[in-house]
Amino acid sequence: MALQIGLYRQLLVWRMIPVTEFRQFTEQQPAFRVLKPWWDVFTDYLSVVMLMIGVFGCTLQVMQDKIICLPQRTFSPNQTELMCPPPSTNHVALVPVHELKGLKTNLDIQQYNYINQMCYEKALHWYAKYFPYLVLIHTLIFMVCSNFWFKFPGSSSKIEHFISILGKCFDSPWTTRALSEVSGENPEEKDNKKNSASRSNLDTPIVEGNLEKTQSLRSIPEKIVVDKPAASVLDKKEGEQAKALFEKVKKFRLHVEEGDILYMMYVRQTVVKVLKFILIIAYNSALVSKVRFNVTCTENMQDMTGYRYFCCNHTMAHLFSKLSYCYLCFVGVYGLTCLYTSYWLFYISLKEYSFEYVRQETGIDDIPDVKNDFAFMLHMIDQYDPLYSKRFAVFLSEVSENKLKQLNLNHEWTADKLRQKLQTNSNNRLELQLFMLSGLPDTIFEVTELQSLKLEIINNVTIPAAIAQLEDLQELSLYQCSLKIHSAATSFLKENLKVLRVKFDDGRELPQWLYVLRNLEELHLIGSLSSDASKNVTLDSLRELKALKTLALKSNFTKIPQSIVDVASHLQRLCICNDGTKLVMLNNLKKMVNLIELELVHCDLERIPHAIFSLTNLQTLDLKENNLRSIEEILSFQHLRKLTSLKLWHNAITFIPEHIKKLGSLERLYFSHNKIEILPSHLFLCNKLRYLDLSNNDIRFIPPEIGVLQSLQYFSVSCNKIENIPDELFFCKKLKTLKLGRNMLSVLSPKISFLGVLTHLELKGNHFEFLPAELGSCRALKHTGLVVEDVLFETLPSDIREQMQAE
């Protein structure tokens, strides 16, 4: 009955102090288990067993009598120490048979309790008294050390973030799709033997035994998903989630690779456990023999009990002795496991992690190696399940990210949406313009009617072989785009492309394949180029561009590059805009004898280059935005019999020499935005002029000889200081555009009626008080073509106003 009562009381204590109360020392999020290798899991179970030993011992200490003592009645003076129990004496003499009775001590229960307590405190060895508490404390320290890095603020936040991202990467449909796409081996990169091995792996069923034998990521049968049609389907929402994951992984990698706090925390807690193991083994091995069943007590309590010597029994000594040996065994296994962990920590370079095997397995060659805490966590993940690292690696690859962006682009830019953006450009071609996209949508190759493609500020553009589907494509514009091109696409462009425009900031944006476009007719380059080979970006030889007729360069040359001379024999139009850099050496122009049009814009020219006078086939010359002040060399233009258009606008010319009359073939003449004050009458001897622009000068008077220009269709003297318009101007009956705005005119001659084909008349900004009614005779002039103040327009008769406002 007493034993049953004791067990019942012990069960009550176990309910009061269950092992689960210590869960707070080891509790962590369930997801953290992926960062617990087998040795941490094993030591956690060992800790639970040791904790149970400690709690069990503490329960016995609390619920049962600790020690039972009886007084020693006789003690021979010859004895050097008290023997407990006393040795028995051998009596040969026969003792008469009588009833056995116990020895009388004349002690009451309080005295016995006092003796037990005193002997427990004074005589019992401290190890025997506190053994269960020591077990409990050491075990709790082990448990805290094993999980401290999960709780420490500096490390737990990184771990939580990593586990969150890892789970999303593992479950992401994009991971399955990416690994599925690369699971079919590329025959150009893998030999036949490897291909056959891969096929045999696919055909072999995956059984539990195979998984148990897996030692590395190379043998993980991820390829079993290759034939699943669902792997190729990724809706827009899943694509956006995967895109966000790529950004999170990038930021997390930058943050975690900066330090090694996780690695150091794990190393430190492992070192603490090893030192703790050594300490426990050392003192427990020495003191376990101190747990004895019989204890002698020689405390002087004779005044209170009448006895000085006592023989005591430690009731739990036998059980504690067995528990201590058992505990030592568990600690030994625990310590050996910690030593193995230490070997793993210091023998392997855990602060570096290579994805080489993943790159070989998947064929994704750009997965980067990582370092510091990022590498350490991946090593820990591999101890749990290497498949996590493989699926996580997909989100470290730029190739994989670009594929995802491509997929999202295809979702966003459907073929129908692209067709809605088609417009007709200045070359009368159907053009599609795409601006600041993350790539080139594959759906663009379904718009087969496309003739011109303009891409602006798009990074990592890849032109695939599918561009051959755009059979009508003739024009391509690349503005600040870094571009890669498939060899088959190069062949297609080589045969079909007619016009190429490239705007670049550095050499990477200047495509090298442009030099092989043998059917290219127009090439426009905008960017920093140099004719000096020592510079970073140079223009290579254009010798292969046999069909090139137009070359436009907006750069900063100091001389005409030799590469332009390579196409001199068939080049017909050359445009150089030099952005203010002085173009000094122009002798190479003499070799371009077939030039029809030449533009030297913003080249800081102070005189007309003499090399131009050798271009006998030249029809159009544009010297806009230079520093021309004198044009006396204009006399030499008489040798250019075919010159029909001369543009000397936006310079600092102060007068027009009389030699201008020698240019009898001129049809278009631009002198706007100069500093001309006087118009020579000889100018109007160029009687073939159809277009004459003298706006934005300081002209005060128009000679009456202007009436000689019977072919004149466009005449502009706006923004000058003219006070009167000669009547002879109105004899130019072919005039369609007449601009007289922003002058000092006060009267408009009624002879304006002679201009029957006039469609545009600009009078705004003068001092007119009324408009002549003869404007009504200009039947082609409508209200939209009459640029004048509204008040002045109201001075016209109502019928004329209605006539002009009529459609």
Steps between C-alpha positions, in 0.01 A plus 500: 500500500783740583660428161173576320461825688856597407442430132176695508674800654775475241246504214348813649838673489556390140170664414604812685844517331465336157789497252294712262549793739857520371386536140569872510872426507491310170184613327542654155289538191429166327650637180837534674542124487659538155798663674541212748738234366479144623744559785290786639188286485685212665637718780154648554366152571795427727424824683141390554615167647753672728233749601271217598780350712542832678129553555458143622785539749365835621158342551647223713690756702183693572257213567702237686706496821850605409687314778417273797735493800525282816727560800809284551482381861850359538829635371825342602777744590735285293302582180652776296177561312139412527390193305145515370350250540721375788685175441331194643676292771523122476355340819536129526301477815143399458240763577184381662193529280276792589283762325701754282460863592641825351756712669360778705644846420261712700474752212177658377403586142617862518845385609517254213397772255761730643768232474399420138512863400830573668667192358363576152647846508829421671591142420360436150737597210384803304503307169257244640272779621497717190549248220147534349516878515837500327357278227207734459717814483754352256225369276327837492831662406542247218149575376555874512831472316348282230231753416650833601567612140130458427417744782779757482358820338797554268471152351134405538382778268729378222393142556130586490548700181702221341249229593215712367672555164618139483150363544359729233780410259449130563125517438511751214360365169781689327759276666332192358472660158862618492636161602267330253626710211863418568435137587508403134874487428636718220660273241753768411627511855454140627645189346293199400608304802368760740176527306439127515573502872248781547235308308560192709457711813169624373380149424607362838227525765601691808476280806570566862822301490640727230429805707671354801817447297508857374828661609502820297280725299616344175291192557175674585241393241360845429460413132193292556291812441618550144202333341239679707305745286413709804864594542489719192196693613555806715224756537558873537454503878752223553741680270473820703555306823811335355626840384460635853689196632796578275517851646475368857778247440725771354451733796530218753823379342653848512399534865610158628825467307634807680557318830547163669304541823302177446813297443674649805194447721478135402875448549490663843204299624666181376825588678306570821333157475835326449652677800191418704528135399865485611415662834211261569697189410795613709330571831225238471751222436689602812199543727261229392655264756391739776141386460488232778219311666655501851609826650670550838407806699715622792337831571501598870133490593545318831356785705173486304471131418727319741700356208806614314540240226241411244473250217295640206345358187476718183174362366553614136870425476456181303265666248710819474810293438333325207359828370840667520667227295214516253530879488874476436432271206253744348735793556780302338291439188392863506863614525616275218225646281614851589857406413381378161316831455820687584690293245234583239515869587876538478597241242259617229504857368147589602535869414511417130237310306540385142208418271728317258304177527174690450643666191601162363168344589272772364708658228439846650858621482466844656398396852753686718685357797418664833691568821478577873166445673321432173741216426476366856121479492511317166747248647257446788212460256695233313522297820120503517413456131726604208195549279433829679831647382441384145157660476625811680788535251250570222432839657870591501530462123472801273419267212204363695393853595517609137286204398244599759504860382453370149199298606347798680565714194317252282204510739493879500575566132277280293512507121171690483628766738815542293297538179310787663831688541595479134553839329627616164840669529668764282621233259142382449563174684285336766698564819474359853665699777573339839636714783666398829388139512683227689560310177362421157163319499495178303154595375657767285596231250132425446447851356618391156392823330760698697743696281685718753592418860613771742635396842593769751673463840451124524773303675598141429321481169540165330402468137425132436485307178122553503557848352508323164119483528492877438553468129410866434740643762735748334570762766642456852562774758692429822519793742712427809438127489749232600432228250587138436413328177467140386715392208192412295358847572825655376465310174145625458593865568798467272270429208191708582590808706508827304513763775676481836497771768711459814528740793755393760675624813783248506655238279283218632196659340669521158423167328794340326277316255417829323826467306371192311163638384584484133156617382482795741421827321477745793707506819436756777734500803457729799761482776857571601725365227863565429713474192793418729543125558643567847160622616242271652241510223609515139318458173634192329525452129175522305651327200246215506205739473495487121149644467542788745379828352422712807725540803401730788735546795428708807821491701814700582755442223804716442550357154309292251551134607672267256208258535282750312750513215456122462149558364586818308447338162129440550404739781246758386399675821729588790379678813738591782371676811800564721335654809732802494828311468720668242532293185845581370617247246255475208728390220336156491188668360673530164482123459120495527443600140154344485355698789165654418424645843744622766416627848769639731297619796638653821859432396640837609595590143618856444542475123341287234730197458682499165464122475129551432573670168626169359163330544369560151190281551391687813139617494437599864741664743406571862743696721259568785611619847863582425701820549492624140541875482618548146401290199729648234584144399149474361644587160649154479153351518458588133693182423227299672264502205249270669474693827131583553476547877732711715438528874712756681254561783580541871841660448646851544497616136480879470474546125435307182771544234400591147653173379178337608368579151737235360292226661242490230389145579389580856135420579507513881699754703504523880647812664284511812642568849799704386596866532427620148402865469499564124362284224704541180300523179732237352336243725187510288690409186474145618179481309436130567443557870181336625576524874663804664525533877643830635326498839661601830751750362538880513363575151331839454435510126400255227627595152234522226706249297328230698230505235741315271449181700203371306549146635493609863255297708625561854627835628566583865634826642335475842682632808683780316470882499320549167270802471376462142436216260570577131209446264730293279479222758140441398609429145629166629167342421607147598543597864322258733659602830579859593629578850520869594439471875683693772620789289412869494240493220201728520335455157434190292478577128171421325712322239495205736208397284752394228598198713222272395663178630599641838412252779698635794541866594666611824446863605493479878726732698488810274328838519206441267179686575291312246524233235423573135181354362703374203597205718172354387656444157740249652253216462742234635558695823288379790466624853729227631772613259473867596715573806381836629355655813129428552424872520667560167314211342172665599586801279435287191156517346265237638459322168877459469521373856226249428678397182825435689324316781316275260639151457 
